[in-house]
Amino acid sequence: MSEAGGRGCGSPVPQRAPWSLVAATAAICLVSATSVWTAGAEPMSREEKQKLGNQVLEMFDHAYGNYMEHAYPADELMPLTCRGRVRGQEPSRGDVDDALGKFSLTLIDSLDTLVVLNKTKEFEDAVRKVLRDVNLDNDVVVSVFETNIRVLGGLLGGHSLAIMLKGKGEYMQWYNDELLQMAKQLGYKLLPAFNTTSGLPYPRINLKFGIRKPEARTGTETDTCTACAGTLILEFAALSRFTGATIFEEYARKALDFLWEKRQRSSNLVGVTINIHTGDWVRKDSGVGAGIDSYYEYLLKAYVLLGDDSFLERFNTHYDAIMRYISQPPLLLDVHIHKPLLNARTWMDALLAFFPGLQVLKGDIRPAIETHEMLYQVIKKHNFLPEAFTTDFRVHWAQHPLRPEFAESTYFLYKATGDPYYLEVGKTLIENLNKYARVPCGFAAMKDVRTGSHEDRMDSFFLAEMFKYLYLLFADKEDIIFDIEDYIFTTEAHLLPLWLSTTNQSISKKNTTSEYTELDDSNFDWTCPNTQILFPNDPLYAQSIREPLKNVVDKSCPRGIIRVEESFRSGAKPPLRARDFMATNPEHLEILKKMGAASSIDAEDGLRFMQEMIELSSQQQKEQQLPPRAVQIVSHPFFGRVVLTAGPAQFGLDLSKHKETRGFVASSKPYNGCSELTNPEAVMGKIALIQRGQCMFAEKARNIQNAGAIGGIVIDDNEGSSSDTAPLFQMAGDGKDTDDIKIPMLFLFSKEGSIILDAIREYEEVEVLLSDKAKDRAAILKGKMIPSYIINSNPEMENEEQPSSENDSQNQSAEQISSSSQEVDLVDQESSEENSLNSHPESLSPADMDNAASISPSEQTSNPTENHETTNLNGECTDLDNQLQEQSETEEDSNPNVSWGKKVQPIDSILADWNEDIEAFEMMEKDEL
C-alpha cells in the first residue's frame, strides 16, 4: 500500500493507465496532504527520527539474528526456549500450525524486509540459503491462504527486489530468476486446491500429494473463509505477469468472481465462511476483521496493480455497504448480511486494525483517523491491542501475537497527513515492544496483555511486516535504496512492482460488476478528495477529529454509539437489549409482552433478546471465578524479563487483593508434597516447588506452609504440557474448610515449570515474584545494583554499561556487569505497567482432574470492580459495575541436506547470546525513550 492514493486519485479511469501514472498520482495525493499538515504541526527532528529508525534496525537484528542462530532452518523461532518450531515435534496448536510447512518460513517471509532496511549483503546471503536449503516438496498439509501470502508472496517480493538490485549493478549480479522459479513451482503445487465446482480453493493442501489422495490427508473440507479464497489475486496475478503463465491469474480471478456473485444482493456484504462446493454462506456475519479483512484489501489493490476497473467498482460497492452498516464511528462492528441493521457481536478483533490504512488508500481520511485513534487508546490502556475487545473496550481475548496491522495503518496515516502525531504513536509501539515483549532470544508474543505473560512464539509476520512499517515510518526518502512508491504492498507487506500492470496482459477482462449492481457516482466521492475540502483551511483538522476520542476508552459512554435502526430514525425507540433490561421497569416488561406477538420485527427483537439473555446468564456463572496469575523470574540473569502464565487456586492468599509474594524457590522433599516435608530448613522463608499428583492441592499447601514456606508453585507431572496448548488449572480445595491456608499457591504446566527448574540447575538461587500480573522492572529492581538499561528497557543504553574492550566484554559475566554499573535510584519511579494495565478476571470452567478446574485462557469476563458506562434507553450514561462480558469463542519429507532436529539451548549459552547482543549495542548512541 505504499502507493497510498494510487489510481484512487480523482475519478476512476475507464482505460488502464500506465504504472508511471499510478505512482505519479499517488505522489500528488500524498504531497498535497502533507503540505497542509506540516504548516500546523511541530515536526519531529531528523536526528530523533534517525535514532528511532536505528532502534528499529537493532530490534530487527535481535529478532532475525536469533532466528537464524537458534531456529533456522525451522519455520519459526520459539523465543522463550531459544529453539526452532518444527511441525510435528511440538504440541499441535491447531490451525495456527497450518502456516508451517518445513520451508524455513521466517527466512522467506523476511527477504524483502532485509532490502527495505538496507541490509543488502544479508539479503544476498539469505537468498543463497533459500536456494540451497528450502524444499517445497514436503509431505505436510498447509494452509493455502498462509502459504500464498507468506511463502509465495515472500518469494515474489524477494525476486522483485533481487532484480532491482541486479539492475543497479552492485549486488545480486549472479541472480538468474531462481526465486521466481521456486515461486512458480510452489504456484503449481497450490493449483490442485482450486479443483472445486465453484472455483473457490480448498483451505488446505498437501505440498507433496495435493488434494484427496489417501496420502494427502486433506481434501474433505467443505468450508473456507472469504479472505482465504479472496486473498490470492495479487500473488497469483504477479506470478502470471512475471512468468507469462496465465493459469495462476485465471484461477484467482475465478475465485474472486464467485465471491462477488455470492454477495448478499440487498446489503452488498459478504459472510465470514462459505461452502466451497455449493456457494452457500456458512457464517452469515460480516465485518472487516478476521475472516474477511484482506478480501476487501485485495479488491482495491488488484485495481491499483492490474488496472482492471471492475475491481475498483466492486470495492466501492462493498465500501459503501461497510460505511452504511458496519462503521459506527469510531467502532467497526460485525452485522448480519441479511439484516445489516442488526449487530452480530459486541466485540471487535485486532485484525480490523488494518482498515484505517486501507481507508487511506481509498482516500477516506476522516473515519481512518477516528478508528485509528480509538485503537491507539486501547493500546495505551493495555500496552498492546488484545486479540479481541468489547464495545466498551474491555479485554475479550487477551492474547497478542505481535500483530503488525496497527503499525501498518499508522504508517499510511502518516504518509497521507504528514502529521508528526503518528511518529509519536510509532515511538510508543517501539517502547512497548522493547519493554514488554523483548526477551533474550527475540520477541515473545503476549499470552495475556493484562498480566504481561509471554507465549513461546514469534510469528514470521512480525519480521515481514512490523519492522518494515516501523522503519518506513521514520525513514526519509534518502534512507531507502529504492523508490518505495514504485511498489505495492501485499497483505503480508511483500513488495510487487507496479510495472506489472502493463506486462503479459493476456487475461481478458470482462466487467461483470454492472450485471449485478447499479453504481452511483457517490461511490467515488471519497476517492482521494481535494485536500482543501478534506482539510478545510485548518492544519489542526486531524487533531480536532482525534480530540473527542482521547478519553473514549476510560471515560466516555461508548455504548452510546449503538446501531440505530431505520425505524428509530423515523421516531420509534431502539429495540430493548438484554444488557439494558430492568425487571422493575414497567416499560421494559411491556416491550417483553409484545415480543413475538405484534409483528415480524417484534419477533426478531424477541429472538435476539433471548439469545442475549442466555449469553449473559452463562457469563454470570463465571463472574466469581479467578483469573490467571503470573510467575516472574526476577533474579540474575532474567531481571523480570521472563513471565510465566500460572493458574490460580481457590484457596490461600488472593494475589489480586494482597501485595505480591517474592522469594527464592526451593524444591520440597518429598517432591509431591503429600506428607510432612523432610527438608523444612530448605523451604523455610522460600517459595516451595512441588509436583502435581498423589494428593489434594490443599494438602500440599498445608504441608509446605507448616514447613515455613511463604508460597507454593505446583508443577504439572504431565511431561510436555504447556499453557500454549492446554487450558490453565484453577486448583480447587479438598472439600474442607481451607481458611487455614494463608500462603499463595499457583500452578504451572510442565513446560513453564521446567524453565524454573532449569534455572535452578544453572544458577542454584532463583528468585521469583508471584503476582496477579507482571510487574514493571523498575518496581521489581528498586534499589538493586543492576544495569540501568534493563530497567529502562532501552537497548541503546547498554553501551554505557559495558567495558570498552571487546575481549573484556566477551569475558565479563552478568554479575560483573551488575557490580560495575551505577545504582539506579527508583524511589520516586512508579510502575508504568501498573498504571497502564487493567487486570480483568478470566473465566474458568470446572473439571475433575486433581480437584482442579480447567480454565480457558481465551474465556474472559470483566473485572467486576471496574466502573464501566453504557447508554440506557434515555441516552444517559449509567453505571455498569456488574455488567458482564460476552463469553469468548474457543479456539515428513524434508531436505536431506538440512537438519530438522530441535536445537535445545542450555541457559549458559542463552546468557552468552544475550551478552553478545549487548556488545552489538555498543555502537549505538545512548537514547532514553
SULRASUL-V608733 format. One record per run of one state. SS is the DSSP state (2 for helix, 1 for strand, 0 for the rest). FROM is the first residue (numbers start at 1). TO is the last residue. If there is no record, write none. Layout:
ss: {SS | SS}
from: {FROM | FROM}
to: {TO | TO}
//
This chain:
ss: {0 | 2 | 0 | 2 | 0 | 2 | 0 | 1 | 0 | 1 | 0 | 2 | 0 | 2 | 0 | 2 | 0 | 2 | 0 | 1 | 2 | 0 | 2 | 0 | 1 | 0 | 1 | 0 | 2 | 0 | 1 | 2 | 0 | 2 | 0 | 2 | 0 | 1 | 0 | 1 | 0 | 1 | 0 | 1 | 0 | 1 | 0 | 2 | 0 | 2 | 1 | 0 | 1 | 0 | 1 | 0 | 1 | 0 | 1 | 2 | 0 | 2 | 0 | 1 | 0 | 1 | 0 | 1 | 0 | 2 | 0 | 2 | 1 | 0 | 1 | 0 | 1 | 0 | 1 | 0 | 1 | 0 | 2 | 0 | 2 | 0 | 2 | 1 | 0 | 1 | 2 | 0 | 2 | 0 | 2 | 0 | 2 | 0 | 2 | 0 | 2 | 0 | 2 | 0 | 2 | 0 | 2 | 0 | 2 | 0 | 1 | 0 | 1 | 0 | 1 | 0 | 1 | 0 | 2 | 0 | 1 | 0 | 2 | 0 | 1 | 0 | 1 | 0 | 1 | 0 | 2 | 0 | 1 | 0 | 2 | 0 | 2 | 0 | 2 | 0 | 2 | 0 | 2 | 0 | 2 | 0 | 1 | 0 | 1 | 0 | 2 | 1 | 0 | 1 | 0 | 1 | 0 | 1 | 0 | 2 | 0}
from: {1 | 6 | 9 | 19 | 39 | 46 | 71 | 76 | 79 | 83 | 86 | 94 | 100 | 105 | 110 | 111 | 117 | 120 | 134 | 141 | 144 | 169 | 178 | 195 | 204 | 207 | 210 | 211 | 214 | 217 | 223 | 226 | 231 | 233 | 244 | 247 | 262 | 264 | 265 | 269 | 270 | 273 | 276 | 281 | 284 | 285 | 287 | 293 | 307 | 309 | 327 | 329 | 331 | 333 | 335 | 337 | 343 | 344 | 347 | 350 | 363 | 365 | 383 | 388 | 391 | 395 | 398 | 400 | 401 | 405 | 418 | 421 | 438 | 440 | 442 | 444 | 445 | 449 | 453 | 456 | 458 | 459 | 460 | 475 | 477 | 480 | 484 | 487 | 490 | 495 | 498 | 503 | 513 | 516 | 521 | 525 | 531 | 535 | 541 | 548 | 558 | 561 | 566 | 570 | 578 | 581 | 586 | 595 | 600 | 621 | 629 | 634 | 642 | 648 | 649 | 650 | 661 | 668 | 680 | 684 | 687 | 692 | 697 | 707 | 711 | 716 | 728 | 732 | 744 | 749 | 750 | 764 | 767 | 772 | 777 | 781 | 788 | 793 | 795 | 801 | 806 | 812 | 814 | 821 | 832 | 837 | 842 | 843 | 845 | 847 | 849 | 852 | 856 | 860 | 861 | 869 | 872 | 877 | 880 | 907 | 924}
to: {5 | 8 | 18 | 38 | 45 | 70 | 75 | 78 | 82 | 85 | 93 | 99 | 104 | 109 | 110 | 116 | 119 | 133 | 140 | 143 | 168 | 177 | 194 | 203 | 206 | 209 | 210 | 213 | 216 | 222 | 225 | 230 | 232 | 243 | 246 | 261 | 263 | 264 | 268 | 269 | 272 | 275 | 280 | 283 | 284 | 286 | 292 | 306 | 308 | 326 | 328 | 330 | 332 | 334 | 336 | 342 | 343 | 346 | 349 | 362 | 364 | 382 | 387 | 390 | 394 | 397 | 399 | 400 | 404 | 417 | 420 | 437 | 439 | 441 | 443 | 444 | 448 | 452 | 455 | 457 | 458 | 459 | 474 | 476 | 479 | 483 | 486 | 489 | 494 | 497 | 502 | 512 | 515 | 520 | 524 | 530 | 534 | 540 | 547 | 557 | 560 | 565 | 569 | 577 | 580 | 585 | 594 | 599 | 620 | 628 | 633 | 641 | 647 | 648 | 649 | 660 | 667 | 679 | 683 | 686 | 691 | 696 | 706 | 710 | 715 | 727 | 731 | 743 | 748 | 749 | 763 | 766 | 771 | 776 | 780 | 787 | 792 | 794 | 800 | 805 | 811 | 813 | 820 | 831 | 836 | 841 | 842 | 844 | 846 | 848 | 851 | 855 | 859 | 860 | 868 | 871 | 876 | 879 | 906 | 923 | 929}
//
